[in-house]
Amino acid sequence: MSRSCPARLIIGPRILVKTAADRGGIFLSLGSNLGDREGSLRRAIELLDAHPRIRVLKVSGLYETAPRDRAGQPDFLNCAVEISSGLQPREVLGVCAEIEGRLGRKREERFGPRPIDLDILLYREEIISDDDLAVPHPRLSERRFVLEPLGEIAPDLMVPGAGTSVRDLLGRPADGQIVKMIKTGAWHKITATTDFADSTD
């Protein structure tokens, strides 16, 4: 039996290498509460989509919330995205960390203000529990600012290990946090025109 070669799909000025392992079901949460919050979220999504092994499939609306874990800082803008990729969970985590660094994230204090934050919420049906990576995100069910945007793009998604869907989690009593949608999913249009490796920020 002959081995098939990965298909190459031309997208604008870049080439997206598609393999059999490249599929959706990977969900990320993005947040920002410093500087141009919407601009930082938009740029982070463009950088994700500019990566040669990542394609952004869905983007939720924009949601605004007061800080939950530490008061006395600006309100957050949050959104959720679904991506397709053949990258392994730790590789996706590495891409997220690199994008955070490019956009000025400095991990100086836990739960402190930040220009950008990218978290892996779900990686398909994977359950991972390590010191540096936990999937599904361990506080997914507690955070309305994560559940609301995730429920917008994947309401019937089953959470591995929980035996329940995102919709069901949203139906539980709220934690008192007010989550307000300020823009629909149409707020963002991917306009990446450069390769991930060539992008400078």
Z-matrix of the N, CA and C atoms (Angstrom, degrees):
N
C 1 1.468
C 2 1.516 1 108.72
N 3 1.316 2 116.56 1 129.75
C 4 1.459 3 119.90 2 -179.11
C 5 1.517 4 110.63 3 -79.59
N 6 1.318 5 116.90 4 148.91
C 7 1.457 6 122.40 5 179.16
C 8 1.522 7 109.21 6 -90.17
N 9 1.325 8 115.90 7 125.55
C 10 1.466 9 119.57 8 -179.41
C 11 1.515 10 110.22 9 -78.59
N 12 1.313 11 115.07 10 147.12
C 13 1.460 12 120.40 11 179.68
C 14 1.520 13 109.36 12 -89.29
N 15 1.351 14 117.49 13 150.72
C 16 1.459 15 119.69 14 176.88
C 17 1.521 16 110.73 15 -59.39
N 18 1.330 17 115.77 16 139.33
C 19 1.462 18 119.59 17 176.35
C 20 1.513 19 109.31 18 -75.49
N 21 1.325 20 116.42 19 148.54
C 22 1.460 21 120.52 20 177.53
C 23 1.524 22 108.63 21 -115.38
N 24 1.314 23 114.98 22 122.15
C 25 1.448 24 120.97 23 -178.12
C 26 1.524 25 108.08 24 -108.16
N 27 1.325 26 116.63 25 120.19
C 28 1.450 27 120.99 26 -179.46
C 29 1.522 28 109.03 27 -79.28
N 30 1.323 29 116.78 28 123.83
C 31 1.461 30 121.99 29 178.50
C 32 1.512 31 107.37 30 -128.56
N 33 1.325 32 116.63 31 102.35
C 34 1.461 33 120.02 32 -178.90
C 35 1.518 34 109.51 33 58.22
N 36 1.345 35 116.27 34 -132.10
C 37 1.457 36 120.03 35 -175.83
C 38 1.518 37 113.81 36 -84.99
N 39 1.360 38 117.56 37 1.35
C 40 1.454 39 118.51 38 -175.62
C 41 1.520 40 110.99 39 -121.83
N 42 1.322 41 116.41 40 167.17
C 43 1.454 42 122.08 41 178.55
C 44 1.517 43 108.65 42 -115.86
N 45 1.315 44 116.42 43 121.94
C 46 1.454 45 121.51 44 176.96
C 47 1.524 46 108.24 45 -94.77
N 48 1.311 47 116.87 46 118.08
C 49 1.457 48 121.26 47 179.83
C 50 1.519 49 108.79 48 -83.34
N 51 1.332 50 116.42 49 115.41
C 52 1.450 51 121.67 50 -178.86
C 53 1.523 52 109.73 51 -101.68
N 54 1.336 53 116.64 52 129.94
C 55 1.458 54 121.50 53 175.60
C 56 1.521 55 108.50 54 -125.33
N 57 1.318 56 115.68 55 172.41
C 58 1.460 57 120.31 56 -179.40
C 59 1.521 58 111.59 57 -61.72
N 60 1.348 59 117.50 58 -24.33
C 61 1.459 60 121.04 59 -178.37
C 62 1.522 61 112.91 60 -83.26
N 63 1.333 62 116.82 61 -9.83
C 64 1.456 63 120.31 62 -178.10
C 65 1.530 64 109.88 63 -80.03
N 66 1.313 65 116.57 64 105.63
C 67 1.454 66 121.39 65 176.63
C 68 1.516 67 108.79 66 -150.16
N 69 1.326 68 115.34 67 168.82
C 70 1.450 69 120.46 68 -176.46
C 71 1.519 70 112.95 69 -78.61
N 72 1.327 71 115.09 70 -157.30
C 73 1.455 72 119.99 71 179.89
C 74 1.514 73 114.48 72 89.19
N 75 1.334 74 117.06 73 9.07
C 76 1.464 75 121.44 74 175.77
C 77 1.526 76 106.78 75 -107.59
N 78 1.331 77 117.21 76 121.13
C 79 1.457 78 121.60 77 -174.74
C 80 1.522 79 110.48 78 -119.04
N 81 1.317 80 114.96 79 133.61
C 82 1.454 81 122.51 80 -178.89
C 83 1.517 82 109.90 81 -121.25
N 84 1.333 83 115.32 82 149.85
C 85 1.450 84 121.90 83 171.66
C 86 1.523 85 108.33 84 -109.05
N 87 1.326 86 117.25 85 134.44
C 88 1.457 87 122.50 86 178.53
C 89 1.520 88 109.13 87 -121.03
N 90 1.332 89 116.49 88 139.40
C 91 1.455 90 120.18 89 179.17
C 92 1.517 91 111.15 90 -145.50
N 93 1.338 92 115.84 91 156.51
C 94 1.462 93 121.51 92 177.98
C 95 1.522 94 108.93 93 -156.79
N 96 1.354 95 116.21 94 138.74
C 97 1.468 96 118.74 95 173.75
C 98 1.529 97 112.11 96 -140.13
N 99 1.329 98 117.07 97 20.27
C 100 1.459 99 121.50 98 175.50
C 101 1.525 100 110.42 99 -131.13
N 102 1.334 101 115.90 100 142.65
C 103 1.456 102 120.15 101 175.67
C 104 1.514 103 112.52 102 67.10
N 105 1.328 104 115.98 103 -144.14
C 106 1.454 105 122.64 104 178.45
C 107 1.522 106 108.15 105 -79.48
N 108 1.320 107 115.71 106 88.82
C 109 1.473 108 120.17 107 -172.43
C 110 1.528 109 111.77 108 -61.04
N 111 1.303 110 116.70 109 -50.71
C 112 1.465 111 119.44 110 -179.32
C 113 1.526 112 111.08 111 -64.51
N 114 1.323 113 116.91 112 -39.73
C 115 1.455 114 120.16 113 178.69
C 116 1.516 115 112.19 114 -62.78
N 117 1.335 116 116.76 115 -38.64
C 118 1.467 117 119.98 116 178.84
C 119 1.516 118 111.26 117 -66.92
N 120 1.324 119 117.17 118 -40.73
C 121 1.464 120 120.18 119 177.49
C 122 1.525 121 111.06 120 -64.86
N 123 1.314 122 115.23 121 -42.27
C 124 1.464 123 119.73 122 179.47
C 125 1.530 124 110.44 123 -61.51
N 126 1.333 125 116.03 124 -44.82
C 127 1.467 126 120.28 125 -178.41
C 128 1.526 127 110.82 126 -66.43
N 129 1.317 128 117.42 127 -39.41
C 130 1.464 129 120.30 128 178.68
C 131 1.522 130 111.11 129 -61.28
N 132 1.328 131 116.90 130 -40.89
C 133 1.462 132 120.47 131 179.18
C 134 1.525 133 110.40 132 -66.99
N 135 1.325 134 116.89 133 -39.76
C 136 1.464 135 119.93 134 177.88
C 137 1.526 136 111.03 135 -63.74
N 138 1.326 137 117.13 136 -39.12
C 139 1.461 138 120.12 137 178.35
C 140 1.527 139 111.53 138 -68.03
N 141 1.314 140 116.72 139 -37.61
C 142 1.467 141 119.21 140 174.70
C 143 1.522 142 110.14 141 -59.24
N 144 1.324 143 116.13 142 -48.25
C 145 1.458 144 120.38 143 -176.19
C 146 1.522 145 112.22 144 -71.14
N 147 1.340 146 116.68 145 -22.17
C 148 1.466 147 120.20 146 178.75
C 149 1.517 148 112.43 147 -79.23
N 150 1.343 149 117.04 148 -14.74
C 151 1.469 150 119.61 149 179.18
C 152 1.532 151 109.43 150 -66.31
N 153 1.334 152 118.31 151 136.25
C 154 1.472 153 120.29 152 -175.49
C 155 1.517 154 115.10 153 -65.15
N 156 1.335 155 118.32 154 -15.28
C 157 1.466 156 120.01 155 -179.72
C 158 1.521 157 112.59 156 -116.32
N 159 1.327 158 117.07 157 16.38
C 160 1.465 159 120.86 158 -178.94
C 161 1.520 160 109.14 159 -132.24
N 162 1.323 161 115.48 160 140.01
C 163 1.455 162 121.22 161 173.20
C 164 1.529 163 107.71 162 -131.66
N 165 1.322 164 117.32 163 127.79
C 166 1.458 165 121.19 164 176.45
C 167 1.527 166 108.80 165 -80.28
N 168 1.329 167 116.45 166 123.76
C 169 1.462 168 121.75 167 -176.43
C 170 1.524 169 112.87 168 -98.61
N 171 1.331 170 117.00 169 -42.46
C 172 1.464 171 121.48 170 -177.32
C 173 1.523 172 109.58 171 -140.27
N 174 1.313 173 115.73 172 145.56
C 175 1.462 174 122.27 173 175.34
C 176 1.521 175 107.67 174 -131.66
N 177 1.328 176 116.77 175 128.93
C 178 1.461 177 120.46 176 178.85
C 179 1.525 178 110.85 177 -77.50
N 180 1.316 179 115.55 178 177.63
C 181 1.442 180 120.53 179 170.49
C 182 1.521 181 110.87 180 -69.60
N 183 1.328 182 115.67 181 179.45
C 184 1.466 183 121.77 182 177.83
C 185 1.521 184 109.23 183 -98.11
N 186 1.324 185 115.78 184 133.34
C 187 1.461 186 121.95 185 -178.35
C 188 1.529 187 109.62 186 -123.19
N 189 1.318 188 116.39 187 137.77
C 190 1.465 189 120.86 188 -179.64
C 191 1.521 190 109.49 189 -112.99
N 192 1.335 191 115.97 190 135.77
C 193 1.459 192 121.66 191 179.31
C 194 1.522 193 109.70 192 -145.24
N 195 1.325 194 114.33 193 154.79
C 196 1.457 195 119.60 194 171.29
C 197 1.522 196 108.40 195 -73.07
N 198 1.336 197 118.59 196 153.52
C 199 1.469 198 119.90 197 178.72
C 200 1.523 199 110.53 198 -60.62
N 201 1.318 200 116.00 199 136.26
C 202 1.467 201 120.62 200 -175.43
C 203 1.516 202 112.80 201 -93.18
N 204 1.316 203 117.33 202 -41.89
C 205 1.467 204 120.35 203 -170.67
C 206 1.526 205 113.74 204 -93.66
N 207 1.324 206 116.08 205 -16.22
C 208 1.460 207 119.08 206 -179.30
C 209 1.520 208 109.27 207 -153.48
N 210 1.322 209 116.80 208 116.47
C 211 1.460 210 121.60 209 -177.70
C 212 1.531 211 110.63 210 -77.99
N 213 1.337 212 115.27 211 175.99
C 214 1.445 213 120.34 212 176.18
C 215 1.510 214 115.15 213 77.42
N 216 1.322 215 117.33 214 27.57
C 217 1.463 216 121.81 215 177.10
C 218 1.520 217 108.54 216 -140.48
N 219 1.340 218 117.41 217 164.67
C 220 1.471 219 119.68 218 -177.23
C 221 1.526 220 112.98 219 -61.64
N 222 1.343 221 115.03 220 157.89
C 223 1.457 222 120.71 221 176.65
C 224 1.531 223 110.70 222 -65.67
N 225 1.316 224 115.09 223 154.89
C 226 1.464 225 121.93 224 -179.43
C 227 1.523 226 111.18 225 -97.48
N 228 1.320 227 114.64 226 148.16
C 229 1.452 228 122.09 227 161.18
C 230 1.524 229 106.76 228 -105.02
N 231 1.323 230 116.41 229 135.19
C 232 1.463 231 121.38 230 -178.96
C 233 1.517 232 110.76 231 -132.91
N 234 1.319 233 115.10 232 153.25
C 235 1.454 234 121.48 233 171.39
C 236 1.520 235 107.94 234 -152.64
N 237 1.316 236 115.65 235 169.37
C 238 1.463 237 121.71 236 176.04
C 239 1.517 238 108.74 237 -125.86
N 240 1.328 239 115.98 238 147.60
C 241 1.463 240 120.55 239 176.46
C 242 1.521 241 109.88 240 -133.33
N 243 1.315 242 115.52 241 149.48
C 244 1.460 243 121.15 242 169.08
C 245 1.516 244 107.86 243 -107.58
N 246 1.318 245 116.38 244 134.09
C 247 1.451 246 120.81 245 177.66
C 248 1.518 247 110.08 246 -123.23
N 249 1.317 248 115.37 247 157.51
C 250 1.462 249 121.31 248 168.07
C 251 1.515 250 107.33 249 -111.00
N 252 1.317 251 116.67 250 143.08
C 253 1.457 252 120.74 251 -178.87
C 254 1.517 253 110.16 252 -169.35
N 255 1.326 254 114.98 253 152.62
C 256 1.452 255 121.01 254 171.49
C 257 1.517 256 111.46 255 -96.92
N 258 1.334 257 117.01 256 1.64
C 259 1.462 258 120.74 257 178.95
C 260 1.520 259 110.75 258 -69.43
N 261 1.311 260 115.85 259 148.12
C 262 1.455 261 121.52 260 175.93
C 263 1.529 262 109.68 261 -76.84
N 264 1.340 263 117.98 262 161.58
C 265 1.464 264 120.37 263 -176.54
C 266 1.525 265 114.46 264 -51.59
N 267 1.329 266 117.99 265 -45.06
C 268 1.462 267 119.59 266 -179.48
C 269 1.527 268 111.75 267 -68.47
N 270 1.315 269 116.51 268 -29.13
C 271 1.461 270 118.99 269 176.08
C 272 1.527 271 110.59 270 -70.08
N 273 1.326 272 117.08 271 -39.26
C 274 1.461 273 120.36 272 175.35
C 275 1.523 274 109.81 273 -63.44
N 276 1.329 275 116.65 274 -41.92
C 277 1.463 276 120.92 275 176.68
C 278 1.518 277 110.93 276 -58.77
N 279 1.330 278 116.98 277 -40.26
C 280 1.454 279 121.05 278 178.92
C 281 1.518 280 112.33 279 -65.18
N 282 1.336 281 116.73 280 -39.98
C 283 1.465 282 120.54 281 177.41
C 284 1.525 283 109.53 282 -63.67
N 285 1.335 284 117.29 283 -42.55
C 286 1.465 285 120.83 284 179.19
C 287 1.530 286 110.72 285 -61.12
N 288 1.328 287 116.67 286 -43.51
C 289 1.467 288 120.43 287 179.86
C 290 1.528 289 110.87 288 -64.28
N 291 1.334 290 116.65 289 -38.56
C 292 1.463 291 119.57 290 179.53
C 293 1.523 292 110.86 291 -65.76
N 294 1.325 293 117.03 292 -41.76
C 295 1.462 294 120.11 293 178.52
C 296 1.526 295 110.31 294 -64.16
N 297 1.321 296 116.89 295 -41.59
C 298 1.461 297 119.99 296 177.08
C 299 1.526 298 110.59 297 -57.90
N 300 1.324 299 116.97 298 -44.45
C 301 1.455 300 120.89 299 179.17
C 302 1.512 301 112.33 300 -63.01
N 303 1.319 302 116.95 301 -41.64
C 304 1.466 303 120.93 302 -179.77
C 305 1.528 304 111.82 303 -63.48
N 306 1.325 305 115.64 304 -31.45
C 307 1.457 306 120.04 305 -177.05
C 308 1.525 307 112.36 306 -96.49
N 309 1.331 308 116.66 307 13.92
C 310 1.457 309 120.47 308 170.68
C 311 1.496 310 117.51 309 92.67
N 312 1.328 311 118.36 310 13.27
C 313 1.467 312 120.44 311 178.76
C 314 1.521 313 110.22 312 -71.49
N 315 1.311 314 116.29 313 129.12
C 316 1.465 315 122.89 314 174.04
C 317 1.519 316 107.86 315 -126.21
N 318 1.314 317 116.50 316 121.83
C 319 1.465 318 120.85 317 -176.15
C 320 1.538 319 109.97 318 -85.65
N 321 1.336 320 114.24 319 76.29
C 322 1.460 321 119.54 320 -176.41
C 323 1.525 322 112.22 321 -95.65
N 324 1.328 323 118.03 322 -28.84
C 325 1.452 324 121.11 323 -179.89
C 326 1.518 325 110.04 324 -148.87
N 327 1.314 326 115.66 325 139.02
C 328 1.457 327 121.44 326 -178.42
C 329 1.526 328 110.06 327 -67.19
N 330 1.314 329 116.00 328 131.33
C 331 1.457 330 124.00 329 179.77
C 332 1.529 331 112.95 330 64.65
N 333 1.327 332 117.30 331 17.58
C 334 1.458 333 120.77 332 178.47
C 335 1.515 334 111.45 333 -80.09
N 336 1.341 335 117.52 334 172.99
C 337 1.464 336 120.98 335 178.38
C 338 1.520 337 111.32 336 -63.57
N 339 1.321 338 116.43 337 149.56
C 340 1.457 339 120.12 338 -176.49
C 341 1.527 340 110.70 339 -155.77
N 342 1.320 341 115.79 340 144.73
C 343 1.472 342 119.29 341 179.20
C 344 1.521 343 112.50 342 -71.69
N 345 1.340 344 116.86 343 -24.95
C 346 1.465 345 119.99 344 -179.90
C 347 1.516 346 109.62 345 -159.69
N 348 1.317 347 114.58 346 146.38
C 349 1.459 348 121.30 347 178.78
C 350 1.521 349 107.16 348 -146.04
N 351 1.335 350 117.15 349 126.07
C 352 1.459 351 122.11 350 177.34
C 353 1.521 352 108.89 351 -122.74
N 354 1.320 353 116.34 352 125.33
C 355 1.458 354 122.07 353 178.98
C 356 1.522 355 110.43 354 -126.05
N 357 1.324 356 116.20 355 140.82
C 358 1.460 357 120.57 356 171.42
C 359 1.522 358 107.81 357 -79.76
N 360 1.315 359 116.72 358 120.19
C 361 1.463 360 120.92 359 176.75
C 362 1.522 361 110.93 360 -88.37
N 363 1.328 362 115.73 361 -50.57
C 364 1.464 363 122.14 362 -177.41
C 365 1.516 364 108.99 363 -143.55
N 366 1.317 365 115.39 364 139.51
C 367 1.467 366 121.12 365 173.22
C 368 1.527 367 106.74 366 -122.82
N 369 1.333 368 113.70 367 86.09
C 370 1.467 369 121.23 368 -177.44
C 371 1.534 370 110.14 369 50.87
N 372 1.332 371 117.64 370 -128.91
C 373 1.469 372 119.80 371 -177.43
C 374 1.528 373 112.27 372 -96.44
N 375 1.326 374 116.77 373 10.85
C 376 1.470 375 120.92 374 -175.33
C 377 1.528 376 111.36 375 -69.67
N 378 1.337 377 114.43 376 143.50
C 379 1.463 378 122.17 377 169.70
C 380 1.520 379 106.88 378 -124.10
N 381 1.330 380 116.71 379 117.04
C 382 1.459 381 122.60 380 -176.38
C 383 1.518 382 108.05 381 -127.96
N 384 1.312 383 116.73 382 132.33
C 385 1.463 384 120.94 383 178.74
C 386 1.523 385 109.13 384 -137.12
N 387 1.341 386 115.08 385 86.27
C 388 1.458 387 122.31 386 177.38
C 389 1.523 388 109.10 387 -123.78
N 390 1.310 389 116.11 388 169.74
C 391 1.462 390 119.74 389 -178.45
C 392 1.524 391 112.08 390 -61.17
N 393 1.330 392 116.90 391 -36.36
C 394 1.462 393 120.12 392 -174.49
C 395 1.530 394 113.82 393 -105.70
N 396 1.319 395 117.90 394 -0.42
C 397 1.459 396 120.45 395 -179.25
C 398 1.524 397 110.13 396 -156.25
N 399 1.325 398 115.34 397 122.84
C 400 1.465 399 121.23 398 176.90
C 401 1.526 400 108.47 399 -129.59
N 402 1.323 401 115.80 400 122.31
C 403 1.459 402 122.68 401 -179.79
C 404 1.528 403 107.94 402 -136.62
N 405 1.346 404 117.78 403 130.74
C 406 1.458 405 129.10 404 -5.17
C 407 1.533 406 112.16 405 -57.54
N 408 1.320 407 116.04 406 159.72
C 409 1.459 408 119.83 407 179.94
C 410 1.527 409 108.95 408 -56.48
N 411 1.333 410 117.75 409 128.76
C 412 1.473 411 120.35 410 -172.29
C 413 1.525 412 114.90 411 -62.60
N 414 1.328 413 118.93 412 -21.41
C 415 1.470 414 120.43 413 -179.60
C 416 1.534 415 111.77 414 -110.44
N 417 1.320 416 115.38 415 19.11
C 418 1.465 417 120.14 416 -178.58
C 419 1.521 418 111.69 417 -56.07
N 420 1.310 419 117.85 418 -49.07
C 421 1.462 420 121.14 419 -174.05
C 422 1.523 421 113.25 420 -71.94
N 423 1.340 422 118.05 421 -13.55
C 424 1.456 423 121.55 422 -176.16
C 425 1.521 424 112.67 423 -95.24
N 426 1.305 425 118.52 424 -12.87
C 427 1.457 426 120.94 425 -167.99
C 428 1.522 427 111.80 426 -114.19
N 429 1.321 428 114.89 427 105.53
C 430 1.456 429 119.47 428 179.27
C 431 1.522 430 111.85 429 -63.19
N 432 1.334 431 117.32 430 -32.61
C 433 1.464 432 119.43 431 -178.66
C 434 1.523 433 111.69 432 -68.68
N 435 1.327 434 116.94 433 -15.25
C 436 1.465 435 122.14 434 172.92
C 437 1.531 436 110.00 435 -94.36
N 438 1.324 437 116.67 436 -44.32
C 439 1.459 438 121.30 437 -175.77
C 440 1.529 439 112.70 438 -66.80
N 441 1.333 440 117.34 439 -39.30
C 442 1.471 441 119.54 440 -177.46
C 443 1.532 442 111.73 441 -59.95
N 444 1.342 443 119.11 442 -54.45
C 445 1.475 444 117.76 443 178.48
C 446 1.524 445 113.29 444 -65.82
N 447 1.349 446 117.46 445 -35.39
C 448 1.459 447 119.65 446 177.84
C 449 1.520 448 110.39 447 -65.25
N 450 1.324 449 116.43 448 -40.75
C 451 1.461 450 120.38 449 179.04
C 452 1.512 451 113.15 450 -66.10
N 453 1.313 452 116.72 451 -24.47
C 454 1.465 453 120.52 452 177.81
C 455 1.524 454 111.51 453 -68.48
N 456 1.347 455 117.11 454 -39.74
C 457 1.468 456 119.71 455 -175.24
C 458 1.528 457 113.18 456 -99.38
N 459 1.358 458 117.67 457 -15.60
C 460 1.472 459 119.61 458 -178.63
C 461 1.526 460 110.45 459 -151.47
N 462 1.324 461 118.49 460 62.76
C 463 1.465 462 120.65 461 -174.71
C 464 1.527 463 114.59 462 -63.72
N 465 1.313 464 117.47 463 -31.85
C 466 1.465 465 120.49 464 -176.11
C 467 1.525 466 113.33 465 -96.56
N 468 1.313 467 116.23 466 8.00
C 469 1.455 468 120.66 467 178.95
C 470 1.520 469 110.13 468 -65.00
N 471 1.335 470 116.89 469 129.64
C 472 1.459 471 121.86 470 177.50
C 473 1.523 472 109.25 471 -84.79
N 474 1.319 473 116.44 472 133.86
C 475 1.462 474 121.62 473 -179.73
C 476 1.524 475 108.46 474 -87.94
N 477 1.334 476 117.56 475 116.95
C 478 1.469 477 120.22 476 -178.40
C 479 1.530 478 111.65 477 -56.21
N 480 1.326 479 114.93 478 133.93
C 481 1.457 480 120.51 479 177.55
C 482 1.510 481 114.55 480 84.30
N 483 1.349 482 117.43 481 -13.78
C 484 1.468 483 120.79 482 -177.58
C 485 1.525 484 112.49 483 -100.81
N 486 1.339 485 116.02 484 -21.04
C 487 1.456 486 120.23 485 -179.15
C 488 1.511 487 113.76 486 64.68
N 489 1.321 488 117.22 487 26.41
C 490 1.454 489 121.17 488 -179.01
C 491 1.520 490 109.41 489 -146.94
N 492 1.320 491 115.72 490 163.54
C 493 1.454 492 120.55 491 -178.44
C 494 1.528 493 110.61 492 -98.14
N 495 1.319 494 115.38 493 166.82
C 496 1.464 495 120.16 494 176.42
C 497 1.524 496 109.64 495 -61.37
N 498 1.327 497 117.37 496 -39.41
C 499 1.461 498 121.65 497 178.41
C 500 1.533 499 110.88 498 -58.48
N 501 1.340 500 116.21 499 -43.99
C 502 1.465 501 120.31 500 179.72
C 503 1.527 502 111.43 501 -65.07
N 504 1.324 503 116.59 502 -39.14
C 505 1.462 504 119.85 503 177.83
C 506 1.519 505 110.82 504 -62.75
N 507 1.334 506 116.40 505 -38.41
C 508 1.455 507 120.25 506 178.59
C 509 1.527 508 111.78 507 -68.79
N 510 1.334 509 117.13 508 -23.44
C 511 1.456 510 121.06 509 179.74
C 512 1.514 511 113.72 510 -79.45
N 513 1.307 512 117.79 511 -9.00
C 514 1.456 513 120.96 512 178.30
C 515 1.525 514 110.14 513 -76.36
N 516 1.339 515 117.53 514 161.65
C 517 1.466 516 120.00 515 179.67
C 518 1.527 517 111.44 516 -54.64
N 519 1.325 518 116.22 517 135.82
C 520 1.463 519 121.41 518 -179.19
C 521 1.519 520 110.41 519 -69.46
N 522 1.334 521 114.90 520 157.94
C 523 1.463 522 120.63 521 -178.63
C 524 1.524 523 112.32 522 -88.82
N 525 1.334 524 116.76 523 12.18
C 526 1.452 525 120.63 524 179.63
C 527 1.511 526 113.98 525 90.80
N 528 1.327 527 117.22 526 -8.88
C 529 1.454 528 120.03 527 -179.46
C 530 1.524 529 110.39 528 -82.57
N 531 1.327 530 115.54 529 133.26
C 532 1.460 531 121.32 530 178.83
C 533 1.525 532 109.05 531 -89.62
N 534 1.323 533 116.17 532 121.66
C 535 1.458 534 122.47 533 179.07
C 536 1.525 535 107.79 534 -115.88
N 537 1.314 536 116.67 535 118.97
C 538 1.455 537 121.16 536 -174.32
C 539 1.527 538 110.57 537 -117.80
N 540 1.344 539 116.24 538 121.85
C 541 1.462 540 119.00 539 173.83
C 542 1.524 541 108.71 540 -74.70
N 543 1.326 542 115.69 541 126.80
C 544 1.460 543 119.16 542 -179.63
C 545 1.529 544 112.13 543 -110.02
N 546 1.337 545 116.87 544 -17.44
C 547 1.458 546 120.71 545 175.40
C 548 1.519 547 108.45 546 -149.14
N 549 1.325 548 116.94 547 144.38
C 550 1.462 549 121.46 548 177.77
C 551 1.524 550 109.99 549 -76.62
N 552 1.326 551 115.54 550 177.66
C 553 1.459 552 120.61 551 -178.73
C 554 1.512 553 113.86 552 -60.79
N 555 1.343 554 117.02 553 -16.49
C 556 1.463 555 120.30 554 179.99
C 557 1.531 556 112.24 555 -74.11
N 558 1.342 557 117.57 556 -2.42
C 559 1.473 558 120.01 557 -178.62
C 560 1.520 559 111.94 558 -64.09
N 561 1.320 560 116.24 559 -23.33
C 562 1.461 561 118.86 560 -172.75
C 563 1.510 562 111.53 561 -120.47
N 564 1.321 563 115.05 562 131.68
C 565 1.457 564 121.35 563 173.00
C 566 1.513 565 107.47 564 -129.63
N 567 1.323 566 116.72 565 122.16
C 568 1.457 567 120.94 566 -176.64
C 569 1.518 568 109.95 567 -70.39
N 570 1.327 569 115.37 568 124.07
C 571 1.465 570 120.17 569 -178.63
C 572 1.522 571 110.95 570 -128.49
N 573 1.343 572 116.56 571 31.01
C 574 1.468 573 120.18 572 -177.96
C 575 1.526 574 110.32 573 -58.19
N 576 1.325 575 116.54 574 130.73
C 577 1.469 576 120.69 575 -179.31
C 578 1.518 577 111.43 576 -126.99
N 579 1.303 578 117.35 577 19.28
C 580 1.449 579 119.69 578 -176.87
C 581 1.518 580 109.98 579 -146.85
N 582 1.311 581 116.15 580 161.29
C 583 1.448 582 119.86 581 176.02
C 584 1.521 583 109.50 582 -75.11
N 585 1.332 584 115.93 583 149.73
C 586 1.467 585 121.20 584 178.65
C 587 1.519 586 111.02 585 -55.56
N 588 1.333 587 117.27 586 -42.83
C 589 1.463 588 121.30 587 -175.87
C 590 1.520 589 111.93 588 -68.66
N 591 1.334 590 117.40 589 -24.68
C 592 1.459 591 120.88 590 -176.57
C 593 1.518 592 113.13 591 -94.26
N 594 1.347 593 115.77 592 -7.99
C 595 1.455 594 119.05 593 -175.63
C 596 1.514 595 110.82 594 -75.63
N 597 1.316 596 116.79 595 135.45
C 598 1.454 597 121.63 596 177.19
C 599 1.511 598 109.54 597 -122.77
N 600 1.337 599 115.77 598 139.39
C 601 1.457 600 120.52 599 -178.79
C 602 1.518 601 109.10 600 -138.19
